[in-house]
Amino acid sequence: MSTYAQEAKDDLPYINNYKDKIIRVSNNCNVQPSVVAGIISRETRGGRGAGLDSHGYGDNGNGYGLMQVDKRYHTLQGAWDSQTNIEQGIGILQYFLSDFDNKCPSWSRVQKLKGALAAYNKGTEKMDYNNVDGHTTWGNYSTDVLARAEFFKRNGY
């Protein structure tokens, strides 16, 4: 089992606390619930992540909620563990998916998703389109999230 899948397995009981919200919002927004669970696993380890304070802030007080929406770029919505906050995170991901549909029409669906996930983590300003993860945290954000998503997909997401 990969490190990413092992971390997802460790996070599963915590992610399951939000399963109904994740599935409901994901289905309403036409995004795979497993991908959303993968983001939450990577960002906050299911709401228990290192650096996440009791009010839902992480990333030196800039990220908020289960999906760590960055307050420097977005007006925060909902309680840190709310359906509203998850919906906001999904909306940001959808924005980047649409952006990659327009910018990279020849890319496969998976390539576009990887680009959108990398952009969700670090934006597109410094992105190398030949290596979308090259500018992300630890250089592996989209690869990590998709590996976690595969685990969550096999476990009911």
NORUR-V936173 format. One record per helix or strand of 2 or more residues. SS is the DSSP state (H for helix, E for strand). FROM is the first residue (numbers start at 1). TO is the last residue. If there is no record, write none. Layout:
ss=<SS,SS>
from=<FROM,FROM>
to=<TO,TO>
This chain:
ss=<H,H,E,E,E,H,H,H,H,H>
from=<3,33,57,63,69,83,109,132,137,141>
to=<29,44,58,64,70,103,122,135,139,154>
